[in-house]
Each structure stands twice: as structure tokens, then as C-alpha cells.
Amino acid sequence: MPHLPKKVQPRLVIYASDVERMTGRSPRTARKMLQDIRKKNNKSKNAFVTVREFAEHSGIDETSIRDFLAS
């Protein structure tokens, strides 16, 4: 019987390293972007930023972001 790959669940959160790779921004700028999103959404400094929140802030289509994270 062939081995079937497990279905990977889509990620809900985005990290600074993801922002760096998607936008080509520096690590510091990527962290600042996430910090600004947290502030805008009244989140604590340790709270996660969701893909949807990043999409709304950046203007990048959420589907494009999810496709990028899945690759």
C-alpha cells in the first residue's frame, strides 16, 4: 500500500521571517511591521499576528500570502 502524505494544516500566524521573505525587507523592518500591526489591533507585544491581520495591513491578498507560506 502506498504511503500517503499527511495533509498539512494552513498556518494561522505569520512571523517576522515570513515578512522578510515575502517583502524583501530587513529583519528589523519586518519586526517593526508586526509590532505596528499588534499596536493597531490592541494586542500585547507577545501576541501572534494572523495572516488576515497582515494581509489587511500590507494590502497583499490573503490567498497569495497563504500560497506563499504553503510553498
mmCIF file as Biopython writes it, N, C-alpha, C and O atoms, coordinates in Angstrom:
data_model
#
loop_
_atom_site.group_PDB
_atom_site.id
_atom_site.type_symbol
_atom_site.label_atom_id
_atom_site.label_alt_id
_atom_site.label_comp_id
_atom_site.label_asym_id
_atom_site.label_entity_id
_atom_site.label_seq_id
_atom_site.pdbx_PDB_ins_code
_atom_site.Cartn_x
_atom_site.Cartn_y
_atom_site.Cartn_z
_atom_site.occupancy
_atom_site.B_iso_or_equiv
_atom_site.auth_seq_id
_atom_site.auth_asym_id
_atom_site.pdbx_PDB_model_num
ATOM 1   N N  . MET A ? 1  ? 0.845  -1.180 0.000  1.0 0.0 1  A 1 
ATOM 2   C CA . MET A ? 1  ? 0.000  0.000  0.000  1.0 0.0 1  A 1 
ATOM 3   C C  . MET A ? 1  ? 0.889  1.242  0.000  1.0 0.0 1  A 1 
ATOM 4   O O  . MET A ? 1  ? 1.801  1.339  0.821  1.0 0.0 1  A 1 
ATOM 5   N N  . PRO A ? 2  ? 0.642  2.202  -0.911 1.0 0.0 2  A 1 
ATOM 6   C CA . PRO A ? 2  ? 1.498  3.392  -0.989 1.0 0.0 2  A 1 
ATOM 7   C C  . PRO A ? 2  ? 1.314  4.289  0.234  1.0 0.0 2  A 1 
ATOM 8   O O  . PRO A ? 2  ? 0.234  4.377  0.820  1.0 0.0 2  A 1 
ATOM 9   N N  . HIS A ? 3  ? 2.403  4.942  0.589  1.0 0.0 3  A 1 
ATOM 10  C CA . HIS A ? 3  ? 2.379  5.876  1.722  1.0 0.0 3  A 1 
ATOM 11  C C  . HIS A ? 3  ? 1.781  7.204  1.255  1.0 0.0 3  A 1 
ATOM 12  O O  . HIS A ? 3  ? 2.283  7.822  0.317  1.0 0.0 3  A 1 
ATOM 13  N N  . LEU A ? 4  ? 0.713  7.634  1.912  1.0 0.0 4  A 1 
ATOM 14  C CA . LEU A ? 4  ? 0.076  8.896  1.561  1.0 0.0 4  A 1 
ATOM 15  C C  . LEU A ? 4  ? 0.585  10.001 2.480  1.0 0.0 4  A 1 
ATOM 16  O O  . LEU A ? 4  ? 0.660  9.812  3.694  1.0 0.0 4  A 1 
ATOM 17  N N  . PRO A ? 5  ? 0.936  11.152 1.913  1.0 0.0 5  A 1 
ATOM 18  C CA . PRO A ? 5  ? 1.432  12.245 2.755  1.0 0.0 5  A 1 
ATOM 19  C C  . PRO A ? 5  ? 0.310  12.802 3.630  1.0 0.0 5  A 1 
ATOM 20  O O  . PRO A ? 5  ? -0.857 12.820 3.240  1.0 0.0 5  A 1 
ATOM 21  N N  . LYS A ? 6  ? 0.695  13.253 4.815  1.0 0.0 6  A 1 
ATOM 22  C CA . LYS A ? 6  ? -0.288 13.867 5.699  1.0 0.0 6  A 1 
ATOM 23  C C  . LYS A ? 6  ? -0.707 15.215 5.135  1.0 0.0 6  A 1 
ATOM 24  O O  . LYS A ? 6  ? 0.089  15.920 4.515  1.0 0.0 6  A 1 
ATOM 25  N N  . LYS A ? 7  ? -1.941 15.553 5.356  1.0 0.0 7  A 1 
ATOM 26  C CA . LYS A ? 7  ? -2.435 16.851 4.917  1.0 0.0 7  A 1 
ATOM 27  C C  . LYS A ? 7  ? -1.925 17.906 5.897  1.0 0.0 7  A 1 
ATOM 28  O O  . LYS A ? 7  ? -2.124 17.792 7.106  1.0 0.0 7  A 1 
ATOM 29  N N  . VAL A ? 8  ? -1.278 18.915 5.370  1.0 0.0 8  A 1 
ATOM 30  C CA . VAL A ? 8  ? -0.718 19.968 6.201  1.0 0.0 8  A 1 
ATOM 31  C C  . VAL A ? 8  ? -1.780 21.039 6.435  1.0 0.0 8  A 1 
ATOM 32  O O  . VAL A ? 8  ? -2.399 21.537 5.494  1.0 0.0 8  A 1 
ATOM 33  N N  . GLN A ? 9  ? -1.977 21.380 7.697  1.0 0.0 9  A 1 
ATOM 34  C CA . GLN A ? 9  ? -2.937 22.421 8.045  1.0 0.0 9  A 1 
ATOM 35  C C  . GLN A ? 9  ? -2.347 23.786 7.710  1.0 0.0 9  A 1 
ATOM 36  O O  . GLN A ? 9  ? -1.156 24.011 7.923  1.0 0.0 9  A 1 
ATOM 37  N N  . PRO A ? 10 ? -3.157 24.690 7.193  1.0 0.0 10 A 1 
ATOM 38  C CA . PRO A ? 10 ? -2.645 26.031 6.890  1.0 0.0 10 A 1 
ATOM 39  C C  . PRO A ? 10 ? -2.294 26.767 8.171  1.0 0.0 10 A 1 
ATOM 40  O O  . PRO A ? 10 ? -2.977 26.637 9.187  1.0 0.0 10 A 1 
ATOM 41  N N  . ARG A ? 11 ? -1.226 27.539 8.106  1.0 0.0 11 A 1 
ATOM 42  C CA . ARG A ? 11 ? -0.804 28.309 9.270  1.0 0.0 11 A 1 
ATOM 43  C C  . ARG A ? 11 ? -1.747 29.467 9.512  1.0 0.0 11 A 1 
ATOM 44  O O  . ARG A ? 11 ? -2.295 30.043 8.573  1.0 0.0 11 A 1 
ATOM 45  N N  . LEU A ? 12 ? -1.931 29.802 10.768 1.0 0.0 12 A 1 
ATOM 46  C CA . LEU A ? 12 ? -2.798 30.916 11.148 1.0 0.0 12 A 1 
ATOM 47  C C  . LEU A ? 12 ? -2.013 32.176 11.431 1.0 0.0 12 A 1 
ATOM 48  O O  . LEU A ? 12 ? -2.536 33.284 11.303 1.0 0.0 12 A 1 
ATOM 49  N N  . VAL A ? 13 ? -0.750 32.011 11.818 1.0 0.0 13 A 1 
ATOM 50  C CA . VAL A ? 13 ? 0.045  33.169 12.218 1.0 0.0 13 A 1 
ATOM 51  C C  . VAL A ? 13 ? 1.198  33.398 11.258 1.0 0.0 13 A 1 
ATOM 52  O O  . VAL A ? 13 ? 1.590  32.517 10.493 1.0 0.0 13 A 1 
ATOM 53  N N  . ILE A ? 14 ? 1.726  34.611 11.327 1.0 0.0 14 A 1 
ATOM 54  C CA . ILE A ? 14 ? 2.834  34.990 10.463 1.0 0.0 14 A 1 
ATOM 55  C C  . ILE A ? 14 ? 3.973  35.476 11.343 1.0 0.0 14 A 1 
ATOM 56  O O  . ILE A ? 14 ? 3.747  36.127 12.363 1.0 0.0 14 A 1 
ATOM 57  N N  . TYR A ? 15 ? 5.182  35.163 10.949 1.0 0.0 15 A 1 
ATOM 58  C CA . TYR A ? 15 ? 6.380  35.510 11.706 1.0 0.0 15 A 1 
ATOM 59  C C  . TYR A ? 15 ? 7.212  36.527 10.936 1.0 0.0 15 A 1 
ATOM 60  O O  . TYR A ? 15 ? 7.026  36.719 9.734  1.0 0.0 15 A 1 
ATOM 61  N N  . ALA A ? 16 ? 8.129  37.174 11.641 1.0 0.0 16 A 1 
ATOM 62  C CA . ALA A ? 16 ? 8.981  38.187 11.008 1.0 0.0 16 A 1 
ATOM 63  C C  . ALA A ? 16 ? 9.772  37.592 9.846  1.0 0.0 16 A 1 
ATOM 64  O O  . ALA A ? 16 ? 9.976  38.255 8.829  1.0 0.0 16 A 1 
ATOM 65  N N  . SER A ? 17 ? 10.214 36.357 9.992  1.0 0.0 17 A 1 
ATOM 66  C CA . SER A ? 17 ? 10.972 35.727 8.903  1.0 0.0 17 A 1 
ATOM 67  C C  . SER A ? 17 ? 10.114 35.573 7.648  1.0 0.0 17 A 1 
ATOM 68  O O  . SER A ? 17 ? 10.627 35.674 6.534  1.0 0.0 17 A 1 
ATOM 69  N N  . ASP A ? 18 ? 8.827  35.331 7.817  1.0 0.0 18 A 1 
ATOM 70  C CA . ASP A ? 18 ? 7.911  35.257 6.672  1.0 0.0 18 A 1 
ATOM 71  C C  . ASP A ? 18 ? 7.796  36.620 5.998  1.0 0.0 18 A 1 
ATOM 72  O O  . ASP A ? 18 ? 7.827  36.724 4.772  1.0 0.0 18 A 1 
ATOM 73  N N  . VAL A ? 19 ? 7.662  37.659 6.814  1.0 0.0 19 A 1 
ATOM 74  C CA . VAL A ? 19 ? 7.550  39.024 6.278  1.0 0.0 19 A 1 
ATOM 75  C C  . VAL A ? 19 ? 8.817  39.375 5.501  1.0 0.0 19 A 1 
ATOM 76  O O  . VAL A ? 19 ? 8.746  39.976 4.429  1.0 0.0 19 A 1 
ATOM 77  N N  . GLU A ? 20 ? 9.967  39.002 6.040  1.0 0.0 20 A 1 
ATOM 78  C CA . GLU A ? 20 ? 11.242 39.259 5.360  1.0 0.0 20 A 1 
ATOM 79  C C  . GLU A ? 20 ? 11.262 38.611 3.975  1.0 0.0 20 A 1 
ATOM 80  O O  . GLU A ? 20 ? 11.601 39.252 2.980  1.0 0.0 20 A 1 
ATOM 81  N N  . ARG A ? 21 ? 10.896 37.336 3.930  1.0 0.0 21 A 1 
ATOM 82  C CA . ARG A ? 21 ? 10.942 36.603 2.657  1.0 0.0 21 A 1 
ATOM 83  C C  . ARG A ? 21 ? 9.926  37.126 1.646  1.0 0.0 21 A 1 
ATOM 84  O O  . ARG A ? 21 ? 10.213 37.189 0.451  1.0 0.0 21 A 1 
ATOM 85  N N  . MET A ? 22 ? 8.735  37.502 2.124  1.0 0.0 22 A 1 
ATOM 86  C CA . MET A ? 22 ? 7.685  37.968 1.213  1.0 0.0 22 A 1 
ATOM 87  C C  . MET A ? 22 ? 7.968  39.362 0.667  1.0 0.0 22 A 1 
ATOM 88  O O  . MET A ? 22 ? 7.726  39.639 -0.508 1.0 0.0 22 A 1 
ATOM 89  N N  . THR A ? 23 ? 8.477  40.226 1.518  1.0 0.0 23 A 1 
ATOM 90  C CA . THR A ? 23 ? 8.617  41.636 1.140  1.0 0.0 23 A 1 
ATOM 91  C C  . THR A ? 23 ? 10.033 42.050 0.780  1.0 0.0 23 A 1 
ATOM 92  O O  . THR A ? 23 ? 10.240 43.086 0.148  1.0 0.0 23 A 1 
ATOM 93  N N  . GLY A ? 24 ? 11.013 41.238 1.181  1.0 0.0 24 A 1 
ATOM 94  C CA . GLY A ? 24 ? 12.403 41.612 0.938  1.0 0.0 24 A 1 
ATOM 95  C C  . GLY A ? 24 ? 12.900 42.660 1.921  1.0 0.0 24 A 1 
ATOM 96  O O  . GLY A ? 24 ? 13.965 43.246 1.726  1.0 0.0 24 A 1 
ATOM 97  N N  . ARG A ? 25 ? 12.129 42.897 2.978  1.0 0.0 25 A 1 
ATOM 98  C CA . ARG A ? 25 ? 12.512 43.885 3.989  1.0 0.0 25 A 1 
ATOM 99  C C  . ARG A ? 25 ? 13.565 43.294 4.920  1.0 0.0 25 A 1 
ATOM 100 O O  . ARG A ? 25 ? 13.755 42.079 4.983  1.0 0.0 25 A 1 
ATOM 101 N N  . SER A ? 26 ? 14.238 44.177 5.637  1.0 0.0 26 A 1 
ATOM 102 C CA . SER A ? 26 ? 15.245 43.747 6.600  1.0 0.0 26 A 1 
ATOM 103 C C  . SER A ? 26 ? 14.562 43.107 7.807  1.0 0.0 26 A 1 
ATOM 104 O O  . SER A ? 26 ? 13.369 43.317 8.023  1.0 0.0 26 A 1 
ATOM 105 N N  . PRO A ? 27 ? 15.309 42.326 8.598  1.0 0.0 27 A 1 
ATOM 106 C CA . PRO A ? 27 ? 14.722 41.724 9.801  1.0 0.0 27 A 1 
ATOM 107 C C  . PRO A ? 27 ? 14.130 42.770 10.750 1.0 0.0 27 A 1 
ATOM 108 O O  . PRO A ? 27 ? 13.053 42.566 11.310 1.0 0.0 27 A 1 
ATOM 109 N N  . ARG A ? 28 ? 14.825 43.866 10.925 1.0 0.0 28 A 1 
ATOM 110 C CA . ARG A ? 28 ? 14.332 44.908 11.829 1.0 0.0 28 A 1 
ATOM 111 C C  . ARG A ? 28 ? 13.015 45.511 11.327 1.0 0.0 28 A 1 
ATOM 112 O O  . ARG A ? 28 ? 12.088 45.719 12.110 1.0 0.0 28 A 1 
ATOM 113 N N  . THR A ? 29 ? 12.935 45.788 10.028 1.0 0.0 29 A 1 
ATOM 114 C CA . THR A ? 29 ? 11.719 46.355 9.452  1.0 0.0 29 A 1 
ATOM 115 C C  . THR A ? 29 ? 10.562 45.364 9.538  1.0 0.0 29 A 1 
ATOM 116 O O  . THR A ? 29 ? 9.423  45.757 9.792  1.0 0.0 29 A 1 
ATOM 117 N N  . ALA A ? 30 ? 10.852 44.079 9.326  1.0 0.0 30 A 1 
ATOM 118 C CA . ALA A ? 30 ? 9.808  43.047 9.422  1.0 0.0 30 A 1 
ATOM 119 C C  . ALA A ? 30 ? 9.247  42.989 10.845 1.0 0.0 30 A 1 
ATOM 120 O O  . ALA A ? 30 ? 8.034  42.897 11.034 1.0 0.0 30 A 1 
ATOM 121 N N  . ARG A ? 31 ? 10.128 43.043 11.838 1.0 0.0 31 A 1 
ATOM 122 C CA . ARG A ? 31 ? 9.665  43.039 13.236 1.0 0.0 31 A 1 
ATOM 123 C C  . ARG A ? 31 ? 8.850  44.289 13.535 1.0 0.0 31 A 1 
ATOM 124 O O  . ARG A ? 31 ? 7.849  44.223 14.247 1.0 0.0 31 A 1 
ATOM 125 N N  . LYS A ? 32 ? 9.269  45.417 13.000 1.0 0.0 32 A 1 
ATOM 126 C CA . LYS A ? 32 ? 8.554  46.682 13.212 1.0 0.0 32 A 1 
ATOM 127 C C  . LYS A ? 32 ? 7.159  46.618 12.594 1.0 0.0 32 A 1 
ATOM 128 O O  . LYS A ? 32 ? 6.195  47.102 13.187 1.0 0.0 32 A 1 
ATOM 129 N N  . MET A ? 33 ? 7.046  46.026 11.408 1.0 0.0 33 A 1 
ATOM 130 C CA . MET A ? 33 ? 5.736  45.885 10.774 1.0 0.0 33 A 1 
ATOM 131 C C  . MET A ? 33 ? 4.790  45.082 11.656 1.0 0.0 33 A 1 
ATOM 132 O O  . MET A ? 33 ? 3.634  45.461 11.842 1.0 0.0 33 A 1 
ATOM 133 N N  . LEU A ? 34 ? 5.282  43.972 12.198 1.0 0.0 34 A 1 
ATOM 134 C CA . LEU A ? 34 ? 4.441  43.148 13.058 1.0 0.0 34 A 1 
ATOM 135 C C  . LEU A ? 34 ? 4.095  43.890 14.344 1.0 0.0 34 A 1 
ATOM 136 O O  . LEU A ? 34 ? 2.982  43.767 14.855 1.0 0.0 34 A 1 
ATOM 137 N N  . GLN A ? 35 ? 5.039  44.652 14.861 1.0 0.0 35 A 1 
ATOM 138 C CA . GLN A ? 35 ? 4.782  45.462 16.053 1.0 0.0 35 A 1 
ATOM 139 C C  . GLN A ? 35 ? 3.680  46.491 15.777 1.0 0.0 35 A 1 
ATOM 140 O O  . GLN A ? 35 ? 2.793  46.697 16.606 1.0 0.0 35 A 1 
ATOM 141 N N  . ASP A ? 36 ? 3.743  47.126 14.623 1.0 0.0 36 A 1 
ATOM 142 C CA . ASP A ? 36 ? 2.721  48.115 14.247 1.0 0.0 36 A 1 
ATOM 143 C C  . ASP A ? 36 ? 1.337  47.465 14.126 1.0 0.0 36 A 1 
ATOM 144 O O  . ASP A ? 36 ? 0.333  48.056 14.521 1.0 0.0 36 A 1 
ATOM 145 N N  . ILE A ? 37 ? 1.294  46.260 13.584 1.0 0.0 37 A 1 
ATOM 146 C CA . ILE A ? 37 ? 0.023  45.544 13.439 1.0 0.0 37 A 1 
ATOM 147 C C  . ILE A ? 37 ? -0.542 45.215 14.818 1.0 0.0 37 A 1 
ATOM 148 O O  . ILE A ? 37 ? -1.739 45.375 15.055 1.0 0.0 37 A 1 
ATOM 149 N N  . ARG A ? 38 ? 0.319  44.755 15.727 1.0 0.0 38 A 1 
ATOM 150 C CA . ARG A ? 38 ? -0.147 44.458 17.091 1.0 0.0 38 A 1 
ATOM 151 C C  . ARG A ? 38 ? -0.707 45.706 17.757 1.0 0.0 38 A 1 
ATOM 152 O O  . ARG A ? 38 ? -1.758 45.666 18.398 1.0 0.0 38 A 1 
ATOM 153 N N  . LYS A ? 39 ? 0.001  46.802 17.598 1.0 0.0 39 A 1 
ATOM 154 C CA . LYS A ? 39 ? -0.440 48.061 18.208 1.0 0.0 39 A 1 
ATOM 155 C C  . LYS A ? 39 ? -1.793 48.493 17.640 1.0 0.0 39 A 1 
ATOM 156 O O  . LYS A ? 39 ? -2.689 48.893 18.384 1.0 0.0 39 A 1 
ATOM 157 N N  . LYS A ? 40 ? -1.929 48.410 16.326 1.0 0.0 40 A 1 
ATOM 158 C CA . LYS A ? 40 ? -3.166 48.789 15.645 1.0 0.0 40 A 1 
ATOM 159 C C  . LYS A ? 40 ? -4.348 47.945 16.115 1.0 0.0 40 A 1 
ATOM 160 O O  . LYS A ? 40 ? -5.476 48.435 16.179 1.0 0.0 40 A 1 
ATOM 161 N N  . ASN A ? 41 ? -4.091 46.672 16.444 1.0 0.0 41 A 1 
ATOM 162 C CA . ASN A ? 41 ? -5.146 45.743 16.856 1.0 0.0 41 A 1 
ATOM 163 C C  . ASN A ? 41 ? -5.234 45.581 18.370 1.0 0.0 41 A 1 
ATOM 164 O O  . ASN A ? 41 ? -5.876 44.655 18.865 1.0 0.0 41 A 1 
ATOM 165 N N  . ASN A ? 42 ? -4.586 46.487 19.102 1.0 0.0 42 A 1 
ATOM 166 C CA . ASN A ? 42 ? -4.617 46.469 20.570 1.0 0.0 42 A 1 
ATOM 167 C C  . ASN A ? 42 ? -4.214 45.115 21.153 1.0 0.0 42 A 1 
ATOM 168 O O  . ASN A ? 42 ? -4.867 44.598 22.059 1.0 0.0 42 A 1 
ATOM 169 N N  . LYS A ? 43 ? -3.138 44.555 20.624 1.0 0.0 43 A 1 
ATOM 170 C CA . LYS A ? 43 ? -2.635 43.279 21.112 1.0 0.0 43 A 1 
ATOM 171 C C  . LYS A ? 43 ? -1.409 43.521 21.990 1.0 0.0 43 A 1 
ATOM 172 O O  . LYS A ? 43 ? -0.744 44.551 21.876 1.0 0.0 43 A 1 
ATOM 173 N N  . SER A ? 44 ? -1.125 42.571 22.854 1.0 0.0 44 A 1 
ATOM 174 C CA . SER A ? 44 ? 0.084  42.671 23.666 1.0 0.0 44 A 1 
ATOM 175 C C  . SER A ? 44 ? 1.309  42.459 22.783 1.0 0.0 44 A 1 
ATOM 176 O O  . SER A ? 44 ? 1.196  41.968 21.659 1.0 0.0 44 A 1 
ATOM 177 N N  . LYS A ? 45 ? 2.473  42.830 23.296 1.0 0.0 45 A 1 
ATOM 178 C CA . LYS A ? 45 ? 3.680  42.740 22.466 1.0 0.0 45 A 1 
ATOM 179 C C  . LYS A ? 45 ? 4.085  41.301 22.171 1.0 0.0 45 A 1 
ATOM 180 O O  . LYS A ? 45 ? 4.889  41.061 21.271 1.0 0.0 45 A 1 
ATOM 181 N N  . ASN A ? 46 ? 3.541  40.343 22.914 1.0 0.0 46 A 1 
ATOM 182 C CA . ASN A ? 46 ? 3.862  38.932 22.680 1.0 0.0 46 A 1 
ATOM 183 C C  . ASN A ? 46 ? 2.791  38.191 21.895 1.0 0.0 46 A 1 
ATOM 184 O O  . ASN A ? 46 ? 2.936  36.999 21.623 1.0 0.0 46 A 1 
ATOM 185 N N  . ALA A ? 47 ? 1.727  38.877 21.532 1.0 0.0 47 A 1 
ATOM 186 C CA . ALA A ? 47 ? 0.615  38.229 20.823 1.0 0.0 47 A 1 
ATOM 187 C C  . ALA A ? 47 ? 1.009  37.896 19.384 1.0 0.0 47 A 1 
ATOM 188 O O  . ALA A ? 47 ? 1.841  38.568 18.775 1.0 0.0 47 A 1 
ATOM 189 N N  . PHE A ? 48 ? 0.397  36.856 18.871 1.0 0.0 48 A 1 
ATOM 190 C CA . PHE A ? 48 ? 0.633  36.470 17.479 1.0 0.0 48 A 1 
ATOM 191 C C  . PHE A ? 48 ? -0.126 37.402 16.540 1.0 0.0 48 A 1 
ATOM 192 O O  . PHE A ? 48 ? -1.162 37.961 16.900 1.0 0.0 48 A 1 
ATOM 193 N N  . VAL A ? 49 ? 0.413  37.558 15.326 1.0 0.0 49 A 1 
ATOM 194 C CA . VAL A ? 49 ? -0.255 38.306 14.263 1.0 0.0 49 A 1 
ATOM 195 C C  . VAL A ? 49 ? -0.770 37.277 13.268 1.0 0.0 49 A 1 
ATOM 196 O O  . VAL A ? 49 ? -0.017 36.415 12.814 1.0 0.0 49 A 1 
ATOM 197 N N  . THR A ? 50 ? -2.045 37.365 12.933 1.0 0.0 50 A 1 
ATOM 198 C CA . THR A ? 50 ? -2.626 36.402 11.998 1.0 0.0 50 A 1 
ATOM 199 C C  . THR A ? 50 ? -2.330 36.797 10.555 1.0 0.0 50 A 1 
ATOM 200 O O  . THR A ? 50 ? -1.983 37.939 10.254 1.0 0.0 50 A 1 
ATOM 201 N N  . VAL A ? 51 ? -2.478 35.827 9.695  1.0 0.0 51 A 1 
ATOM 202 C CA . VAL A ? 51 ? -2.288 36.070 8.260  1.0 0.0 51 A 1 
ATOM 203 C C  . VAL A ? 51 ? -3.287 37.131 7.784  1.0 0.0 51 A 1 
ATOM 204 O O  . VAL A ? 51 ? -2.936 38.013 7.000  1.0 0.0 51 A 1 
ATOM 205 N N  . ARG A ? 52 ? -4.516 37.040 8.258  1.0 0.0 52 A 1 
ATOM 206 C CA . ARG A ? 52 ? -5.550 38.005 7.860  1.0 0.0 52 A 1 
ATOM 207 C C  . ARG A ? 52 ? -5.171 39.428 8.291  1.0 0.0 52 A 1 
ATOM 208 O O  . ARG A ? 52 ? -5.327 40.369 7.513  1.0 0.0 52 A 1 
ATOM 209 N N  . GLU A ? 53 ? -4.679 39.591 9.518  1.0 0.0 53 A 1 
ATOM 210 C CA . GLU A ? 53 ? -4.278 40.914 10.003 1.0 0.0 53 A 1 
ATOM 211 C C  . GLU A ? 53 ? -3.130 41.472 9.160  1.0 0.0 53 A 1 
ATOM 212 O O  . GLU A ? 53 ? -3.114 42.655 8.822  1.0 0.0 53 A 1 
ATOM 213 N N  . PHE A ? 54 ? -2.174 40.610 8.828  1.0 0.0 54 A 1 
ATOM 214 C CA . PHE A ? 54 ? -1.057 41.058 7.995  1.0 0.0 54 A 1 
ATOM 215 C C  . PHE A ? 54 ? -1.546 41.447 6.603  1.0 0.0 54 A 1 
ATOM 216 O O  . PHE A ? 54 ? -1.095 42.445 6.042  1.0 0.0 54 A 1 
ATOM 217 N N  . ALA A ? 55 ? -2.461 40.668 6.048  1.0 0.0 55 A 1 
ATOM 218 C CA . ALA A ? 55 ? -2.996 40.965 4.716  1.0 0.0 55 A 1 
ATOM 219 C C  . ALA A ? 55 ? -3.703 42.315 4.703  1.0 0.0 55 A 1 
ATOM 220 O O  . ALA A ? 55 ? -3.523 43.107 3.777  1.0 0.0 55 A 1 
ATOM 221 N N  . GLU A ? 56 ? -4.506 42.575 5.728  1.0 0.0 56 A 1 
ATOM 222 C CA . GLU A ? 56 ? -5.216 43.853 5.805  1.0 0.0 56 A 1 
ATOM 223 C C  . GLU A ? 56 ? -4.246 45.023 5.924  1.0 0.0 56 A 1 
ATOM 224 O O  . GLU A ? 56 ? -4.452 46.076 5.321  1.0 0.0 56 A 1 
ATOM 225 N N  . HIS A ? 57 ? -3.196 44.832 6.701  1.0 0.0 57 A 1 
ATOM 226 C CA . HIS A ? 57 ? -2.220 45.907 6.933  1.0 0.0 57 A 1 
ATOM 227 C C  . HIS A ? 57 ? -1.359 46.158 5.694  1.0 0.0 57 A 1 
ATOM 228 O O  . HIS A ? 57 ? -1.093 47.305 5.337  1.0 0.0 57 A 1 
ATOM 229 N N  . SER A ? 58 ? -0.932 45.087 5.050  1.0 0.0 58 A 1 
ATOM 230 C CA . SER A ? 58 ? 0.022  45.215 3.941  1.0 0.0 58 A 1 
ATOM 231 C C  . SER A ? 58 ? -0.633 45.470 2.596  1.0 0.0 58 A 1 
ATOM 232 O O  . SER A ? 58 ? -0.004 46.008 1.685  1.0 0.0 58 A 1 
ATOM 233 N N  . GLY A ? 59 ? -1.898 45.082 2.469  1.0 0.0 59 A 1 
ATOM 234 C CA . GLY A ? 59 ? -2.561 45.214 1.180  1.0 0.0 59 A 1 
ATOM 235 C C  . GLY A ? 59 ? -2.285 44.049 0.245  1.0 0.0 59 A 1 
ATOM 236 O O  . GLY A ? 59 ? -2.708 44.062 -0.911 1.0 0.0 59 A 1 
ATOM 237 N N  . ILE A ? 60 ? -1.575 43.040 0.741  1.0 0.0 60 A 1 
ATOM 238 C CA . ILE A ? 60 ? -1.313 41.836 -0.042 1.0 0.0 60 A 1 
ATOM 239 C C  . ILE A ? 60 ? -2.499 40.897 0.125  1.0 0.0 60 A 1 
ATOM 240 O O  . ILE A ? 60 ? -3.005 40.728 1.234  1.0 0.0 60 A 1 
ATOM 241 N N  . ASP A ? 61 ? -2.938 40.294 -0.950 1.0 0.0 61 A 1 
ATOM 242 C CA . ASP A ? 61 ? -4.075 39.387 -0.926 1.0 0.0 61 A 1 
ATOM 243 C C  . ASP A ? 61 ? -3.805 38.201 0.012  1.0 0.0 61 A 1 
ATOM 244 O O  . ASP A ? 61 ? -2.743 37.582 -0.054 1.0 0.0 61 A 1 
ATOM 245 N N  . GLU A ? 62 ? -4.763 37.896 0.875  1.0 0.0 62 A 1 
ATOM 246 C CA . GLU A ? 62 ? -4.603 36.827 1.864  1.0 0.0 62 A 1 
ATOM 247 C C  . GLU A ? 62 ? -4.316 35.479 1.198  1.0 0.0 62 A 1 
ATOM 248 O O  . GLU A ? 62 ? -3.519 34.692 1.710  1.0 0.0 62 A 1 
ATOM 249 N N  . THR A ? 63 ? -4.949 35.216 0.079  1.0 0.0 63 A 1 
ATOM 250 C CA . THR A ? 63 ? -4.723 33.960 -0.636 1.0 0.0 63 A 1 
ATOM 251 C C  . THR A ? 63 ? -3.283 33.866 -1.123 1.0 0.0 63 A 1 
ATOM 252 O O  . THR A ? 63 ? -2.673 32.799 -1.054 1.0 0.0 63 A 1 
ATOM 253 N N  . SER A ? 64 ? -2.741 34.967 -1.609 1.0 0.0 64 A 1 
ATOM 254 C CA . SER A ? 64 ? -1.348 34.982 -2.067 1.0 0.0 64 A 1 
ATOM 255 C C  . SER A ? 64 ? -0.397 34.695 -0.915 1.0 0.0 64 A 1 
ATOM 256 O O  . SER A ? 64 ? 0.591  33.979 -1.079 1.0 0.0 64 A 1 
ATOM 257 N N  . ILE A ? 65 ? -0.698 35.255 0.250  1.0 0.0 65 A 1 
ATOM 258 C CA . ILE A ? 65 ? 0.137  35.020 1.424  1.0 0.0 65 A 1 
ATOM 259 C C  . ILE A ? 65 ? 0.081  33.557 1.828  1.0 0.0 65 A 1 
ATOM 260 O O  . ILE A ? 65 ? 1.116  32.950 2.102  1.0 0.0 65 A 1 
ATOM 261 N N  . ARG A ? 66 ? -1.122 32.984 1.868  1.0 0.0 66 A 1 
ATOM 262 C CA . ARG A ? 66 ? -1.271 31.574 2.254  1.0 0.0 66 A 1 
ATOM 263 C C  . ARG A ? 66 ? -0.551 30.648 1.255  1.0 0.0 66 A 1 
ATOM 264 O O  . ARG A ? 66 ? 0.078  29.667 1.653  1.0 0.0 66 A 1 
ATOM 265 N N  . ASP A ? 67 ? -0.650 30.968 -0.035 1.0 0.0 67 A 1 
ATOM 266 C CA . ASP A ? 67 ? 0.055  30.186 -1.063 1.0 0.0 67 A 1 
ATOM 267 C C  . ASP A ? 67 ? 1.563  30.268 -0.833 1.0 0.0 67 A 1 
ATOM 268 O O  . ASP A ? 67 ? 2.263  29.260 -0.931 1.0 0.0 67 A 1 
ATOM 269 N N  . PHE A ? 68 ? 2.058  31.457 -0.527 1.0 0.0 68 A 1 
ATOM 270 C CA . PHE A ? 68 ? 3.488  31.643 -0.288 1.0 0.0 68 A 1 
ATOM 271 C C  . PHE A ? 68 ? 3.934  30.837 0.925  1.0 0.0 68 A 1 
ATOM 272 O O  . PHE A ? 68 ? 4.986  30.198 0.891  1.0 0.0 68 A 1 
ATOM 273 N N  . LEU A ? 69 ? 3.147  30.861 1.995  1.0 0.0 69 A 1 
ATOM 274 C CA . LEU A ? 69 ? 3.525  30.138 3.213  1.0 0.0 69 A 1 
ATOM 275 C C  . LEU A ? 69 ? 3.467  28.628 3.015  1.0 0.0 69 A 1 
ATOM 276 O O  . LEU A ? 69 ? 4.208  27.892 3.666  1.0 0.0 69 A 1 
ATOM 277 N N  . ALA A ? 70 ? 2.608  28.164 2.138  1.0 0.0 70 A 1 
ATOM 278 C CA . ALA A ? 70 ? 2.463  26.738 1.888  1.0 0.0 70 A 1 
ATOM 279 C C  . ALA A ? 70 ? 3.601  26.179 1.035  1.0 0.0 70 A 1 
ATOM 280 O O  . ALA A ? 70 ? 3.842  24.972 1.027  1.0 0.0 70 A 1 
ATOM 281 N N  . SER A ? 71 ? 4.297  27.058 0.320  1.0 0.0 71 A 1 
ATOM 282 C CA . SER A ? 71 ? 5.372  26.569 -0.562 1.0 0.0 71 A 1 
ATOM 283 C C  . SER A ? 71 ? 6.681  26.431 0.143  1.0 0.0 71 A 1 
ATOM 284 O O  . SER A ? 71 ? 7.672  26.032 -0.469 1.0 0.0 71 A 1 
#
